[in-house]
Amino acid sequence: MSEPVVASAPVAAVTVLEDRASVTRRGTIALAAGQHRLEIDRVSPILVDKTLFATATGARVLDVRCERYLAPWRDPESGSASPPATLRAQRVELEAKRDIVAARRSAAGSEATALAEIMEAALRDLAVSAARGISAEAGVAQLAELDRIEAAATVRIVEATHELADLERELARLAHRIQRAEHEAGEQAARIVVDLVAEAGEVTLSLGYVVPGAAWRPYHRAVLDTATSKVEWQTTACIWQATCEDWVDAALTCSLERPSLGVEPPDLADDELRARRRSDQVVVEAREQQHQTTGLGASSGPLEVPGIDDGGLGLTLKAPKATIRADGRPHRVPVGGFSASAQLALVAIPLRSPWVHLRARLVNLGTTPLLAGPVDLVMASGYVGRAEVGFVAAGEKFHLGFGPESDVRLHRDETRERDDAGLLGGWNVQTVRVAIRLSNLGGTKRAIEITERIPLSEVEQVQIEASPPDAFLLDDAPGGEEITQVTARALDDRGMVTWAVELPPFGRRAVTLEYRVKSQRGVAGI
């Protein structure tokens, strides 16, 4: 076998998984007929050896392995293994040149300062001579000569300043090269060694391996145009990696496949049963219950809800070629997007937020599902905030909030009155009254959907009754201003109360809600 041949096989394609990456390298090399040993240097030293494989076109691969070693000194810019004294000598030469230029600029500055003093003295002498009536015929020529000398000194100062700035930048780049070379020297490096039998001609070599230290997550961006009610949606893959090798101009694929995910049965635990003495007192508590839904449904055609088990196919998103440096920093590359019309509405949930929010209802018109992740919200004024979106299938509708509406103000007031049962029995009654006032500070008519909540009872000892819409009426505002109260509402079986309020320009409206919580004697907790 001849001496090892150093081959070039740059990173051509990378498939990024949730916590690792599959790297593919390709290169072409001209070989003579016979057995050869190829070395591909400066690969990731943390690659998983058992995943390493090699294929060749025009040759037969005999063996492939990864060899690790301590990296020698190497110039990171040229890639040559020049001795460190070479770069340090360049630094000394540049520093000497910088000092010469700095001295030249200082001398020119001193000359300009002296010329300015001479010019000032000459002008003072000319003024004294003119006041005494003495003629100074050569004064004009002397002043012109002084101006010429001063201009030449100024030019030398400017040229020296620019040259000094260039030398400072060159010194900074050289210092960065030396620092990076010193950092990499002595670190663990790796090379791939391939033994093969080739025919005379060009051989195309393909290498593949898996490396940890790489990951990706979905990231979205939604741009809303309120004039046309259009949303431009862009899905990007946020990729970061620290694998000790850069992926330069590589074809990227973001995958959700989990090839090494095992299946384990759940752990069994003892379920103990205990007896408890029955008590006449009933203890209840109020809790928050979140309603789980499967989404808003498809825009047309039969509804297809993706299941948890996808048969192991996974989801892959293709990305254009990009360069991902091994610096651990996030890099965002586009992987999809669409443009869709949105139904805009102003919604208010006073129990959760004191603001009226702009909500967009749109359809995922893309060919792939939207993965759960953060969404950057952008409007005509620029970036307005960040939201989150869950898994949205292709063709499914979903809601997206674009923040509060600045022209609308909202105020919620809640009062509670309790009437305890008497000695002869009866029910404890707690009356809850909620008043919501809205004000429009803009000159545009607003349609707002307000949602409030009435609690639901799960025990027969507690009953909750909603009062009629006009049972709770508000008094006039301070100053005698009358506020129009909206009483038309909708109440569903989940306790959600909804009003559709038309808010005129610079107008005010109000809605009210009253309900009673009745509990028997002996019920504790409310």
C-alpha positions in Angstrom: 0.0 0.0 0.0 1.3 3.5 -0.9 1.5 6.4 1.4 -1.8 7.7 2.8 -3.6 10.2 0.5 -5.1 13.3 2.1 -8.6 13.6 0.5 -11.1 16.4 0.7 -14.7 15.4 1.5 -16.6 18.5 2.8 -19.9 18.3 4.6 -22.5 18.0 1.8 -25.8 17.2 3.7 -26.9 17.1 7.3 -30.1 15.7 8.8 -30.7 17.4 12.1 -32.7 15.4 14.6 -34.1 16.6 18.0 -30.9 15.9 19.9 -28.3 14.8 17.3 -27.4 15.1 13.6 -26.6 12.7 10.8 -23.7 14.1 8.7 -22.9 13.2 5.1 -19.6 14.1 3.5 -18.8 13.7 -0.2 -15.6 14.2 -2.2 -14.0 13.2 -5.5 -10.4 12.2 -5.9 -8.3 10.8 -8.8 -6.6 7.6 -7.9 -4.4 5.1 -9.7 -5.4 1.4 -9.9 -4.6 -0.5 -6.8 -5.1 -0.3 -3.0 -5.1 3.1 -1.3 -5.6 4.6 2.1 -7.4 7.9 2.2 -7.4 10.3 5.1 -10.2 12.9 5.7 -8.8 15.2 8.3 -10.5 17.6 10.8 -13.8 15.8 11.3 -15.8 16.0 14.4 -14.0 14.1 17.2 -17.3 13.3 19.0 -18.8 11.3 16.1 -20.3 7.9 17.1 -17.9 5.3 15.7 -20.6 2.6 15.3 -22.5 4.9 13.0 -19.6 5.6 10.7 -19.9 4.1 7.1 -18.3 4.8 3.7 -19.3 4.1 0.1 -17.4 4.7 -3.0 -18.2 4.9 -6.7 -15.5 3.4 -8.8 -13.8 1.6 -5.9 -14.5 -1.0 -3.2 -14.2 0.0 0.4 -12.2 -2.4 2.6 -12.3 -0.6 5.9 -13.3 2.7 7.5 -12.4 3.9 10.9 -12.0 7.1 13.0 -8.6 8.0 14.5 -8.4 10.6 17.2 -5.3 12.6 18.0 -4.2 15.9 19.6 -4.5 18.7 17.1 -1.1 20.3 16.2 -0.6 24.1 15.7 -2.5 25.2 12.6 -3.2 28.5 11.0 -7.0 28.7 11.0 -7.1 31.1 8.0 -4.8 29.3 5.6 -5.1 25.8 7.1 -1.3 25.3 6.9 0.6 23.8 9.9 3.1 26.7 9.9 5.1 27.1 13.1 3.7 29.6 15.7 6.8 31.7 15.4 5.7 32.7 11.9 2.5 34.3 13.0 4.1 35.9 16.0 6.9 37.3 13.8 4.1 38.9 11.6 2.6 40.4 14.7 6.0 41.9 15.8 6.5 43.3 12.3 3.0 44.9 12.2 3.5 46.4 15.7 6.8 48.0 14.6 5.1 49.4 11.5 2.2 50.7 13.6 4.7 52.5 16.0 6.4 54.1 13.0 3.1 55.4 11.6 2.0 56.6 15.0 5.3 58.5 15.4 4.8 60.0 11.9 1.3 61.1 12.8 2.5 62.6 16.1 5.3 64.5 14.3 2.8 65.9 11.7 0.5 66.9 14.5 3.3 68.7 16.3 4.2 70.5 13.1 0.6 71.5 12.5 0.4 72.9 16.0 3.6 74.9 15.6 2.4 76.2 12.2 -0.9 77.3 13.8 1.1 79.3 16.5 3.3 80.9 13.8 0.1 81.8 11.8 -1.5 83.4 14.8 1.7 85.4 15.5 2.0 86.5 11.9 -1.6 87.7 11.8 -1.1 89.6 15.1 2.0 91.3 13.7 0.1 92.3 10.5 -2.7 93.7 12.6 -0.2 95.8 14.6 1.6 97.0 11.5 -1.7 98.0 9.9 -2.7 99.9 13.0 0.6 101.9 12.9 0.4 102.6 9.2 3.4 100.4 8.3 3.3 98.6 5.0 4.0 94.8 4.9 4.4 93.9 1.2 5.7 90.4 1.8 3.0 89.5 4.4 0.5 88.1 1.8 3.2 85.8 0.3 4.3 84.6 3.8 0.7 83.8 4.8 0.1 81.8 1.6 3.3 79.8 2.2 2.2 79.1 5.8 -1.2 77.9 4.5 0.5 75.6 2.0 2.7 74.1 4.7 -0.2 73.7 7.1 -2.3 72.0 4.5 0.5 69.5 3.7 0.8 68.7 7.4 -2.9 68.1 7.7 -2.8 65.7 4.7 0.0 63.8 6.4 -2.0 63.6 9.6 -5.1 62.2 7.7 -3.1 59.7 5.8 -1.2 58.5 8.9 -4.6 58.1 10.7 -6.1 56.0 8.0 -2.9 53.9 7.7 -2.9 53.4 11.5 -6.5 52.3 11.5 -5.8 49.7 8.8 -2.8 48.4 10.8 -4.9 48.2 14.0 -7.6 46.1 12.1 -4.9 43.9 10.6 -3.3 43.4 14.1 -6.8 42.5 15.5 -7.3 39.9 12.8 -3.9 38.4 13.4 -4.4 38.3 17.1 -7.7 36.5 16.6 -5.9 33.9 14.3 -3.2 33.4 16.9 -5.7 33.0 19.7 -7.8 30.5 17.8 -4.7 28.5 16.8 -3.5 28.4 20.4 -7.0 27.4 21.5 -7.2 24.5 19.0 -3.6 23.3 19.5 -3.6 20.4 21.9 -7.3 19.8 21.6 -8.7 16.5 20.5 -9.1 16.2 16.8 -10.1 13.3 14.5 -9.6 12.0 11.0 -11.4 9.3 9.0 -9.2 6.6 7.4 -10.7 4.7 4.5 -8.9 1.7 2.9 -10.2 0.9 -0.6 -9.3 -0.8 -3.8 -9.8 1.5 -6.8 -9.6 1.4 -10.5 -7.7 4.0 -12.4 -9.8 7.2 -12.6 -11.9 9.4 -10.4 -13.5 7.9 -7.3 -16.5 9.6 -5.6 -16.4 8.9 -1.8 -19.4 9.3 0.5 -19.0 9.2 4.3 -21.8 9.2 6.9 -21.9 9.3 10.7 -24.0 10.6 13.6 -22.8 13.3 16.0 -24.4 14.5 19.3 -24.4 18.2 20.2 -26.8 19.3 17.6 -30.5 20.1 17.8 -33.3 22.0 16.1 -36.7 23.5 17.1 -39.5 25.0 15.1 -39.9 28.8 15.1 -42.6 30.7 13.4 -43.2 34.3 12.2 -46.6 35.8 11.4 -46.9 39.2 9.6 -50.4 40.7 9.7 -51.7 43.3 7.2 -54.8 44.7 8.8 -55.8 46.6 5.7 -56.1 43.5 3.6 -56.6 41.0 6.5 -53.8 38.9 5.1 -51.3 36.9 7.2 -47.9 36.0 5.8 -46.7 32.9 7.7 -43.1 31.7 7.7 -41.8 28.6 9.5 -38.1 28.5 10.3 -35.9 25.9 11.9 -33.8 27.2 14.7 -30.6 25.1 14.5 -27.6 25.1 16.7 -24.7 22.8 17.0 -21.4 22.4 18.8 -19.9 19.4 17.1 -16.4 20.9 16.5 -16.9 21.0 12.7 -18.6 23.7 10.6 -21.4 22.8 8.2 -20.5 25.0 5.2 -23.0 25.4 2.4 -24.7 22.1 3.4 -28.1 20.8 2.4 -30.1 20.7 5.6 -33.0 18.4 6.5 -34.9 18.8 9.9 -36.4 15.6 11.0 -38.6 14.4 13.9 -37.7 10.8 13.5 -36.5 9.0 16.6 -34.5 6.0 15.4 -33.1 5.1 18.8 -36.2 5.7 20.9 -37.0 2.5 22.9 -40.3 1.4 24.3 -40.5 0.5 28.0 -43.5 -0.7 30.0 -44.6 1.7 32.7 -43.6 1.2 36.3 -46.2 -0.4 38.5 -46.9 1.1 41.9 -49.1 0.0 44.8 -52.6 1.5 44.9 -53.5 1.6 48.6 -57.1 1.8 49.7 -57.9 3.4 53.1 -61.2 3.6 55.0 -62.3 6.9 56.3 -65.1 7.7 58.7 -68.0 9.4 57.1 -68.7 13.0 58.1 -71.8 15.1 57.8 -69.7 18.0 56.7 -69.2 18.4 52.9 -66.0 20.2 52.0 -65.9 21.7 48.5 -63.3 23.8 46.7 -63.2 25.9 43.6 -60.7 24.9 40.9 -59.8 26.0 37.4 -60.7 23.5 34.6 -59.1 23.9 31.2 -61.3 22.6 28.3 -59.3 20.5 25.9 -60.2 20.6 22.3 -58.9 19.0 19.1 -58.7 22.3 17.2 -61.1 24.4 15.1 -61.4 21.7 12.4 -60.5 21.6 8.7 -61.5 24.3 6.3 -63.2 21.9 3.9 -63.5 18.2 3.3 -63.4 15.5 5.9 -61.7 16.2 9.2 -58.5 14.4 9.7 -57.0 14.6 13.2 -53.5 13.3 13.4 -53.0 10.5 15.9 -50.3 10.1 18.4 -48.8 7.1 16.6 -47.7 8.0 13.1 -46.4 4.5 12.2 -42.8 5.6 12.8 -42.7 7.7 9.6 -41.9 11.0 11.4 -41.9 14.4 9.8 -39.1 15.9 7.7 -38.7 19.5 6.6 -36.4 20.4 3.8 -34.3 23.6 4.2 -32.1 25.4 1.6 -28.4 25.2 1.8 -26.9 27.1 4.7 -23.8 27.4 6.8 -24.1 26.4 10.4 -21.0 27.2 12.4 -20.0 25.0 15.4 -20.3 27.9 17.8 -23.4 26.8 19.7 -25.4 29.9 18.5 -28.9 29.6 17.0 -29.2 29.8 13.2 -32.6 30.2 11.6 -33.3 28.8 8.2 -36.7 28.8 6.4 -38.5 25.5 6.0 -41.9 26.5 4.9 -44.6 29.1 4.8 -47.9 30.2 3.3 -50.2 33.3 2.8 -53.8 33.1 4.1 -56.7 35.4 4.6 -57.6 36.0 8.3 -60.8 36.8 10.0 -60.0 39.6 12.5 -62.0 40.2 15.7 -61.6 42.1 18.9 -62.1 39.8 21.9 -62.0 40.6 25.7 -61.7 38.2 28.6 -61.8 40.6 31.5 -61.3 37.8 34.1 -57.9 37.0 32.5 -56.7 40.3 31.0 -57.7 44.0 31.4 -57.1 44.6 27.6 -59.1 44.1 24.4 -57.0 41.9 22.2 -56.9 41.6 18.4 -57.5 37.9 17.3 -56.9 36.5 13.9 -58.6 33.3 12.8 -56.8 31.7 9.8 -56.3 28.3 8.1 -53.0 26.5 7.7 -52.7 26.5 3.9 -49.3 24.9 4.0 -48.6 21.3 2.8 -47.2 20.3 6.2 -48.5 20.6 9.8 -47.4 23.5 11.9 -45.3 22.2 14.8 -45.8 23.6 18.3 -43.5 26.5 19.0 -43.1 30.3 19.5 -44.4 32.8 17.0 -43.0 36.2 16.3 -45.9 38.7 15.7 -45.3 41.5 13.3 -47.7 44.2 12.1 -47.4 47.5 10.2 -45.7 49.1 13.2 -43.1 46.4 13.4 -42.5 43.7 16.0 -45.4 43.6 18.5 -44.7 40.5 20.6 -44.5 36.8 20.8 -47.1 34.1 21.1 -47.2 30.3 20.9 -49.0 27.9 18.6 -49.8 24.3 19.1 -49.8 21.4 16.6 -51.9 22.5 13.7 -52.6 20.0 10.9 -52.6 21.0 7.3 -56.0 22.6 6.4 -56.9 23.2 10.0 -58.2 26.5 11.4 -56.5 28.1 14.4 -56.5 31.4 16.4 -53.6 33.7 16.8 -53.6 36.8 19.1 -51.8 40.0 18.0 -51.8 41.9 21.3 -54.0 44.5 22.8 -56.0 47.2 20.9 -54.7 50.6 22.2 -57.9 52.6 21.4 -60.2 50.5 23.6 -60.2 50.6 27.4 -61.8 48.1 29.7 -62.6 48.0 33.4 -64.0 45.1 35.4 -65.6 45.4 38.8 -66.8 42.5 41.0 -68.8 42.6 44.2 -70.0 39.7 46.5 -72.8 39.7 49.0 -73.4 36.8 51.4 -76.7 35.8 53.0 -76.3 33.0 55.6 -79.0 30.6 56.4 -81.0 31.1 59.6 -81.3 28.8 62.6 -84.2 26.9 61.1 -82.2 25.8 58.1 -82.2 26.8 54.5 -79.5 27.7 52.1 -76.5 30.0 52.3 -76.7 32.4 49.3 -73.8 34.3 47.9 -74.6 36.9 45.2 -71.9 37.8 42.7 -72.2 40.8 40.5 -69.8 41.7 37.7 -69.8 45.0 35.9 -67.6 45.5 32.8 -67.3 49.0 31.3 -65.7 49.7 27.9 -64.6 53.0 26.3 -63.6 53.7 22.7 -60.9 56.4 22.4 -60.7 56.2 18.7 -62.9 57.6 15.9 -63.6 54.1 14.4 -66.5 51.9 15.3 -65.5 48.7 17.1 -67.2 45.3 17.5 -66.0 43.5 20.6 -66.8 40.0 21.8 -66.7 39.9 25.7 -66.5 36.5 27.5 -67.2 36.0 31.2 -67.5 32.8 33.2 -70.1 31.4 35.7 -68.8 28.5 37.9 -70.4 25.1 37.6 -71.2 22.8 40.5 -70.4 19.1 40.6 -72.2 18.3 43.9 -75.9 18.5 44.7 -75.3 20.4 47.9 -74.2 23.4 45.9 -76.3 25.1 43.3 -75.5 28.0 41.0 -78.2 30.0 39.3 -77.7 32.8 36.7 -79.9 35.8 37.1 -81.8 37.3 34.1 -79.8 39.6 31.8 -81.5 42.8 33.2 -81.3 41.8 36.9 -78.3 43.9 37.5 -78.5 47.5 36.1 -75.8 50.1 36.5 -76.2 53.6 37.7 -75.2 56.6 35.6 -71.5 57.5 35.5 -70.3 60.4 37.7 -71.3 63.7 36.2 -74.7 62.3 35.0 -73.4 60.8 31.8 -75.5 57.8 30.8 -73.8 54.6 29.8 -75.7 52.3 27.4 -75.9 48.8 28.9 -75.9 45.8 26.6 -78.1 43.0 27.9 -78.2 40.6 24.9 -76.0 37.6 25.8 -75.4 33.9 25.1 -74.8 31.3 27.9 -73.5 27.8 27.0 -73.5 24.6 29.0 -69.9 25.2 30.1 -70.8 28.4 32.0 -69.3 30.8 29.4 -71.3 34.0 29.0 -70.7 36.0 25.7 -71.8 39.5 24.7 -71.4 41.0 21.2 -70.9 44.8 21.9 -71.0 47.5 19.2 -68.8 50.3 20.5 -69.4 53.6 18.6 -66.6 56.1 18.0 -65.7 57.8 21.2 -68.5 55.9 22.8 -69.0 53.9 26.0 -70.8 50.7 26.7 -71.3 48.4 29.7 -72.4 44.8 30.4 -73.3 43.2 33.7 -73.6 39.7 35.0 -75.2 38.4 38.2 -75.4 34.9 39.6 -76.0 33.2 42.9 -74.1 30.4 44.6 -76.5 28.5 46.9 -75.0 26.0 49.4 -76.7 23.9 52.1 -75.7 24.1 55.7 -72.7 22.0 56.5 -70.9 22.8 53.3 -67.5 24.2 53.9 -64.9 25.7 51.6 -67.0 28.5 49.9 
